[in-house]
Amino acid sequence: MIKEWIPNLQIGQDYDSKYRDADIHFDQLGAMADFFGRDMPVHMHADFCQIHFVLTGKTQFNIDQNLYKTNGCAIFYTPPATPHAFLTEVNAPGYVLTLHHSLISNLVSELRTLDENRFLLLPSCITANEVKADQQHIFDATLSLVNMIKAEWTANHSHKDDVIQGLIKVLLLNVFRLSESDPKANSSNRHEVEIYKHFNQLIESHYKTEKSIAFYCQELDINESRLNYICKKVTGSPPKVLINSRVILEAKRHILHSNQSFNELSYELGYLDPSYFSRFFQIKTGLTPSEFRKSNIHE
């Protein structure tokens, strides 16, 4: 009997279409549980990490074959492309923060001093009952940050996106601090998923200058058919689609949040012919860059 591969769920498509193009999503645990269920079977989010904040009740959380059973307040961190499943009690309150993997890669790049192979690439569970005395203030501060993110998420203040990203940066650092003592945090991921993660890291570092599959296969030391098989198995999409998706994501960010001309954006993303870039963007999104900007100007 052939075992079915783990489904890849995309929050912006499978749950909340308002955030189809977003790299940050925040919601109450109860709202997502009403949609997906409290007993969530094994799944993954190929391009996104998730942090579950369960405030009360008993929880069973399986992250990449590490089973955590908690009672009370707990924080669960799931890296991108990591299989996980969970069971929470009915009406147990909490929140779920979903982040595109590029946000973590950017944070690693900013900090420089941290080892990229360790920083938030491993799953972890942090419980209120097991936090060391000298880290209790970090745990409490992390929960306060969640409340601050919630307040910003539901409001419409100026510089909202910048504030949310700043809060998330501190929150991620706190989660990393707290998770260093988690004995179950290890790299026992499936080999295919590890290759996929490495591929994602390479895309993050080179997508502006390298668009060919051959470059990534050389860096990964595998052939194209193998990479194609792994990417389709994990995400359902071939590697070229994943590279193009990263380019489009960055293009959308710049179009919506910067004053760059479309020509400047084209050059920055590695396209020397702005008209070719415009056609590429339109094929992938259904809109030209200018149409995309206009359609989102009031959102």
C-alpha positions as CSV (number, residue, x, y, z in Angstrom):
1,M,0.0,0.0,0.0
2,I,1.4,3.4,-1.0
3,K,1.3,5.9,1.8
4,E,-0.2,9.3,0.7
5,W,2.3,12.2,1.1
6,I,1.6,14.8,3.7
7,P,-0.8,17.6,2.4
8,N,0.6,21.1,2.0
9,L,-2.0,23.6,3.3
10,Q,-1.8,27.3,2.3
11,I,-3.5,29.6,4.7
12,G,-4.1,32.3,2.0
13,Q,-5.8,29.8,-0.3
14,D,-7.3,27.1,1.9
15,Y,-8.5,29.3,4.8
16,D,-8.4,33.1,4.4
17,S,-8.4,34.3,0.8
18,K,-8.0,37.9,2.0
19,Y,-4.4,37.0,2.7
20,R,-3.6,35.1,-0.5
21,D,-0.5,37.3,-1.2
22,A,0.4,38.0,2.4
23,D,3.6,36.8,4.2
24,I,2.1,37.3,7.7
25,H,-1.2,35.9,9.0
26,F,-2.5,36.1,12.6
27,D,-5.7,34.7,13.9
28,Q,-7.4,33.3,17.0
29,L,-6.9,29.5,17.5
30,G,-10.7,29.1,17.9
31,A,-11.5,30.6,14.6
32,M,-9.0,28.4,12.8
33,A,-10.2,25.4,14.8
34,D,-13.8,26.0,13.8
35,F,-12.6,25.8,10.2
36,F,-10.0,23.0,10.3
37,G,-11.1,21.2,13.5
38,R,-9.5,20.8,16.9
39,D,-8.1,17.4,15.9
40,M,-5.9,18.4,13.0
41,P,-4.3,15.6,11.1
42,V,-0.8,15.6,9.8
43,H,-0.1,18.4,7.3
44,M,2.6,21.0,6.5
45,H,3.0,24.6,5.2
46,A,5.8,24.3,2.7
47,D,6.8,28.0,2.6
48,F,5.6,29.1,6.0
49,C,6.4,28.6,9.6
50,Q,3.8,28.6,12.3
51,I,3.7,29.5,16.0
52,H,0.8,28.3,18.1
53,F,0.1,30.0,21.4
54,V,-2.2,27.8,23.5
55,L,-3.2,29.7,26.6
56,T,-5.0,27.0,28.6
57,G,-6.1,23.3,28.4
58,K,-4.5,20.1,27.4
59,T,-2.8,19.9,24.1
60,Q,-1.1,17.1,22.1
61,F,1.2,18.4,19.4
62,N,3.2,16.2,17.0
63,I,5.9,18.1,15.2
64,D,8.0,16.0,12.8
65,Q,7.5,12.9,14.9
66,N,8.2,14.7,18.2
67,L,5.2,14.3,20.4
68,Y,4.5,17.0,23.0
69,K,1.8,16.7,25.6
70,T,1.1,19.8,27.6
71,N,-1.4,21.1,30.1
72,G,-1.6,24.8,30.4
73,C,0.0,27.7,28.5
74,A,2.4,26.5,25.8
75,I,4.1,27.8,22.7
76,F,4.7,25.5,19.7
77,Y,7.1,26.5,16.9
78,T,6.8,24.6,13.6
79,P,9.5,25.5,10.9
80,P,8.6,25.7,7.3
81,A,7.9,22.4,5.4
82,T,7.7,20.5,8.7
83,P,4.9,17.9,9.2
84,H,2.8,18.5,12.2
85,A,-0.6,17.5,13.8
86,F,-2.3,18.6,16.9
87,L,-5.3,18.1,19.2
88,T,-6.5,20.9,21.5
89,E,-9.4,20.9,24.0
90,V,-12.7,22.3,22.9
91,N,-12.8,26.1,23.5
92,A,-9.2,26.2,24.5
93,P,-8.1,29.8,23.8
94,G,-5.0,30.8,21.9
95,Y,-3.6,32.3,18.7
96,V,-1.8,31.2,15.5
97,L,0.9,33.2,13.8
98,T,1.9,32.1,10.3
99,L,5.0,33.6,8.7
100,H,6.6,33.2,5.3
101,H,10.0,31.6,5.5
102,S,11.6,34.7,3.9
103,L,10.9,36.7,7.1
104,I,13.1,34.3,9.1
105,S,15.8,34.3,6.4
106,N,15.8,38.1,6.4
107,L,16.1,38.1,10.2
108,V,19.0,35.7,10.1
109,S,20.7,37.9,7.5
110,E,20.3,41.0,9.7
111,L,21.6,39.3,12.8
112,R,24.6,37.7,11.0
113,T,26.1,36.4,14.3
114,L,23.6,33.6,14.6
115,D,24.2,30.2,12.9
116,E,21.6,29.9,10.1
117,N,21.4,26.2,10.6
118,R,20.2,26.6,14.1
119,F,18.1,29.8,14.2
120,L,14.4,28.7,14.1
121,L,15.0,25.9,11.7
122,L,14.2,23.2,14.3
123,P,10.8,22.6,15.9
124,S,10.2,23.3,19.6
125,C,7.7,23.4,22.4
126,I,7.9,25.9,25.3
127,T,5.6,25.4,28.3
128,A,4.8,27.7,31.1
129,N,5.4,24.9,33.6
130,E,8.9,24.1,32.4
131,V,10.3,27.6,31.8
132,K,13.4,28.2,33.9
133,A,13.1,30.9,36.6
134,D,15.7,33.1,34.8
135,Q,13.7,33.0,31.6
136,Q,10.2,33.5,33.0
137,H,10.3,37.2,32.1
138,I,11.1,36.2,28.5
139,F,8.1,33.9,28.4
140,D,5.8,36.5,29.9
141,A,7.1,39.1,27.5
142,T,6.5,36.8,24.6
143,L,2.8,36.5,25.5
144,S,2.6,40.3,25.9
145,L,4.1,40.6,22.4
146,V,1.3,38.3,21.1
147,N,-1.3,40.7,22.6
148,M,0.4,43.7,21.1
149,I,0.4,42.0,17.7
150,K,-3.3,41.2,18.1
151,A,-4.0,44.8,18.9
152,E,-2.1,46.1,15.9
153,W,-3.6,43.4,13.6
154,T,-7.2,44.4,14.5
155,A,-6.6,48.2,14.4
156,N,-5.8,50.5,11.5
157,H,-3.0,52.7,12.9
158,S,-0.4,54.4,10.8
159,H,2.8,52.4,10.1
160,K,0.8,49.3,11.1
161,D,2.8,46.8,8.9
162,D,6.1,48.2,10.2
163,V,5.0,47.9,13.8
164,I,3.8,44.3,13.4
165,Q,7.0,43.3,11.7
166,G,9.0,44.9,14.5
167,L,7.0,43.0,17.1
168,I,7.4,39.7,15.3
169,K,11.1,40.2,15.1
170,V,11.4,40.5,18.9
171,L,8.9,37.6,19.3
172,L,11.0,35.3,17.1
173,L,14.1,36.1,19.0
174,N,12.3,35.3,22.3
175,V,11.1,32.0,20.9
176,F,14.6,31.2,19.9
177,R,15.9,32.0,23.3
178,L,13.3,29.9,25.0
179,S,13.6,27.0,22.7
180,E,17.4,26.5,23.1
181,S,16.7,24.2,26.1
182,D,14.1,22.1,24.4
183,P,15.6,18.5,24.4
184,K,13.3,17.3,21.6
185,A,14.4,20.0,19.1
186,N,16.4,18.0,16.6
187,S,16.9,17.6,12.9
188,S,15.2,14.3,12.3
189,N,13.2,15.6,9.3
190,R,12.7,13.4,6.3
191,H,15.5,13.5,3.8
192,E,13.2,14.9,1.1
193,V,12.0,17.7,3.3
194,E,15.6,18.6,4.3
195,I,16.5,18.9,0.6
196,Y,13.5,21.0,0.0
197,K,14.4,23.3,2.9
198,H,17.9,23.7,1.6
199,F,16.4,24.5,-1.8
200,N,14.3,27.2,-0.2
201,Q,17.3,28.7,1.5
202,L,19.2,28.8,-1.8
203,I,16.2,30.5,-3.5
204,E,16.1,33.1,-0.7
205,S,19.8,33.9,-1.3
206,H,19.9,33.8,-5.1
207,Y,16.4,34.4,-6.6
208,K,17.3,37.9,-7.8
209,T,20.3,36.7,-9.8
210,E,19.7,33.0,-10.5
211,K,16.5,31.8,-12.2
212,S,17.8,28.5,-13.8
213,I,17.1,25.1,-12.3
214,A,20.6,24.0,-13.2
215,F,22.2,26.4,-10.8
216,Y,20.2,25.1,-7.8
217,C,20.7,21.5,-8.8
218,Q,24.5,22.1,-8.9
219,E,24.4,23.7,-5.4
220,L,22.3,20.8,-4.1
221,D,24.3,18.2,-5.9
222,I,21.3,16.5,-7.3
223,N,19.8,16.1,-10.8
224,E,16.9,18.1,-12.1
225,S,14.5,15.1,-12.1
226,R,15.2,14.5,-8.4
227,L,14.7,18.1,-7.5
228,N,11.5,18.2,-9.5
229,Y,10.2,15.0,-7.8
230,I,11.0,16.4,-4.3
231,C,9.4,19.8,-4.9
232,K,6.2,18.2,-6.4
233,K,6.1,15.7,-3.5
234,V,6.4,18.4,-0.8
235,T,4.4,21.3,-2.4
236,G,2.7,20.0,-5.4
237,S,4.6,22.5,-7.6
238,P,7.8,22.1,-9.7
239,P,11.0,24.0,-8.7
240,K,10.6,26.6,-11.4
241,V,7.2,27.6,-10.0
242,L,8.7,28.0,-6.6
243,I,11.5,30.3,-7.9
244,N,9.1,32.4,-9.9
245,S,6.7,32.6,-6.9
246,R,9.5,34.1,-4.8
247,V,10.3,36.6,-7.4
248,I,6.6,37.6,-7.7
249,L,6.3,37.8,-3.9
250,E,9.2,40.3,-3.8
251,A,7.8,42.2,-6.7
252,K,4.4,42.6,-5.0
253,R,6.1,43.7,-1.8
254,H,8.0,46.5,-3.6
255,I,5.0,47.5,-5.7
256,L,2.8,48.0,-2.7
257,H,5.4,49.3,-0.2
258,S,8.0,51.3,-2.1
259,N,8.2,54.2,-4.5
260,Q,10.5,52.4,-6.9
261,S,9.7,52.8,-10.6
262,F,8.8,49.6,-12.4
263,N,12.0,49.8,-14.4
264,E,14.1,50.0,-11.2
265,L,12.2,47.1,-9.7
266,S,12.8,45.1,-12.9
267,Y,16.6,45.6,-12.7
268,E,16.7,44.8,-9.0
269,L,15.0,41.5,-9.6
270,G,17.4,40.5,-12.3
271,Y,15.5,41.5,-15.4
272,L,17.3,43.8,-17.8
273,D,14.3,44.2,-20.0
274,P,11.5,45.9,-18.0
275,S,8.9,45.1,-20.7
276,Y,9.8,41.4,-20.3
277,F,9.4,41.7,-16.6
278,S,6.0,43.4,-17.0
279,R,4.8,40.5,-19.2
280,F,6.2,37.9,-16.8
281,F,4.4,39.6,-13.9
282,Q,1.1,39.8,-15.8
283,I,1.3,36.1,-16.8
284,K,1.8,35.1,-13.2
285,T,-0.7,37.4,-11.6
286,G,-3.2,38.3,-14.3
287,L,-2.4,42.0,-13.8
288,T,0.4,44.3,-15.0
289,P,2.5,45.9,-12.3
290,S,0.6,49.2,-12.6
291,E,-2.8,47.4,-12.5
292,F,-1.7,45.5,-9.4
293,R,-0.7,48.7,-7.6
294,K,-4.0,50.4,-8.5
295,S,-6.1,47.4,-7.5
296,N,-4.5,47.4,-4.0
297,I,-4.1,51.1,-3.4
298,H,-7.2,51.3,-1.2
299,E,-6.8,48.0,0.6
